[in-house]
Amino acid sequence: MSQVTRPVRPALLLLAAAAGSFLLSMIQSVPVPVLPQIAQQLGVDATTVGWVTTATLLAASACTPLLGRLGHVLGIKPVFVATLVVTLVGSILAATAHDIGWLIAARIMQGTSFGLFPLGISLLRHELPATKLTNSMAVVASTLGVGGGVALVAAGLLTQHDADYRRVFWLCVAVSAIALALSLTLPRRAGAGGKVDLVGAVVLSAGLVSLLLPISQGHTWGWTSARVLVLFAAAAVILVGFLLLERRMAAPLVSVQLLSHRPILVTNLAAMAVGFAMFALQLATSYFVQSPRAFTGFGFTATVLQTSVIFLLPGAAASIVVGPIAGRLVGRIGPRPVLALACGIAALATASLAFLHDSKGAVIAGFVVASCAIAMAYASMPALLIQHVDPHDTGIANSINSIMRTIGGTIGSALVITILAGQTHRVGAVELPTENAYKISYVLGAVVFAVGGALVLLFIDRTRPAGHALEPEPRSEAVPQPARA
């Protein structure tokens, strides 16, 4: 019979799970503002340096579902700790690499960190009582937005005046080390055992890579190029094959029945919508405020540092406050209305930026409101998922939800870049996006936010508030109830 090595300490448990989510969000966002500096300092072109972000994305899509299932089979703590060790090694390599090849390899290792969020949610569901679960999940989920915002601000601060870009990766090293130290305090509980569907994991990874690679590189390769079209076709064939394969497996990586269950399907589509609109919002705002007003007639001629501190930091700071509040709201009225409300607020705030962007105050206010709504949406999705999945499927359900959010974000980023590149006017020797390109980007983000909220309202039935629906998880004899302090 397995034994828990120490009593569960809810505060440390929550802190460790939140640190993991904060880390993965930071790793995803931190190199984005400094890609031009990386290209300059390593002497590579813009296409090559783009792989610094693409490599992490592809590694995340390949590893996240597998890590979610491994947590169930082997136990959450060892998988959580091992993931952080790989992330820490990758961060050290990124901070010391002086070659683009080694940097890309380091970013692949950092991509495993995306599995920390679903593992953290599983950990909370296994170890916390129902009275603490909803609010704790909301806090952990809301750090996804906070980490990205803090990363953008930190990148601006650390690399001003063309400083060494490696500083941002030393920040990743520090946060990885802190998260790893916290993870060692987690209670250890034996996994359920059984086999991991490695064949399914490889097939799913191949399908996701084939899908995400052309989305992330399409604006560089050309959306109608042979590479893009072949990869999209391959993704369709492989992912359909994956579903057929999983139907025949006794212990599938992902249950097809789970994926097709309407509340899970709709929650995943909503995650995709939120991811799409969030990245569209952040990317459009970052470019817009840096537009040289003297030449374009709009924007605020902001530096990277000013963009981070003046325009992005307030949204990240407000999200820290909103996460726990959203958790209490989810516990009171349930995750479904909170997610729909969040999407509605985000849609209105994003739409406002399309028309009210002449003053700094209007842009900051719109971005702050949208960021708070995104934090609410993130806080509600894990609670909505676990209302409809068995405890042993918590990790994989949140893994798929994370992947859908990543796919949405990748599409949103690629589409905004395409829009901004497609509508330009010449200023001297430089082509700059037109004001109309930004309006289209914001309106598109608002529409996608609204669609996500509508899907939740129309296709997920009302249930009891999460505080009542989340019953304590039944314990098997092999997984005894831990002693509580």
Secondary structure, DSSP 8 states (H G I E B T S, - for coil): ----SS-B-HHHHHHHHHHHHHHHHHHHHTTGGGHHHHHHHHT--HHHHTHHHHHHHHHHHHHHHHHHHHHHHH-HHHHHHHHHHHHHHHHHHHHH--SHHHHHHHHHHHGGGGGHHHHHHHHHHHHS-HHHHHHHHHHHHHHHHHHHHHHHHHHHHHTGGG--THHHHHHHHHHHHHHHHHHTTS-----------HHHHHHHHHHHHHHHHHHHHHHHH-TTSHHHHHHHHHHHHHHHHHHHHHHH-SS-SS-HHHHHSHHHHHHHHHHHHHHHHHHHHHHHHHHHHTS-HHHHSSS----HHHIIIIIIHHHHHHHHHHHHHHHHHHHHH-HHHHHHHHHHHHHHHHHHHHH--SSHHHHHHHHHHHHHHHHHHHHHHHHHHHTSS-GGGHHHHHHHHHHHHHHHHHHHHHHHHHHHHHSEEEETTEEEE-HHHHHHHHHHHHHHHHHHHHHHHHHS-----HHHH-------TTS----B-
